């Protein structure tokens, strides 16, 4: 009885230390060296987008480093199931990261979290990172600027 009790406590301790949340699939959060450029689109169908920030420019590199850092620090809230909100119905802003292989990673603001989707995947994941949510809500306009 005592051995079983100790085994259960040990397992719970290991789960707490290693984290028991679902892991974001590999490749969804890009490495810094994989990001070629990014831009932000305001809301759905407003036609307002930011300037494209390229990794080759100093200001673009700085912003890309910040975004990738926030994505790496984001709390994974799990995969969005079929009953979840679709990307096209999201009312918020959309961040598009273009990778060096030409694929895109799309991050969209929701009401309480971010949705992230790889262009070549049907799986959507919910993330939470307050600095990134704030920046994507309005900070990008101050830092990058927008074009109609």
Secondary structure, 3 states (H helix, E strand, C coil): CHHHHHHHHHHHHHHHHHCCCCCCCCCCCCCHHHEEEEEEECCCCCCCEECCEECCCHHHHHHHHHHHHHHHHCEEEEEECCCCCCHHHCCCCEEEEEECCCCEEEEEECCCCEEEEECCCCCEEEEECHHHHHHHHHHHHHHCCEEC
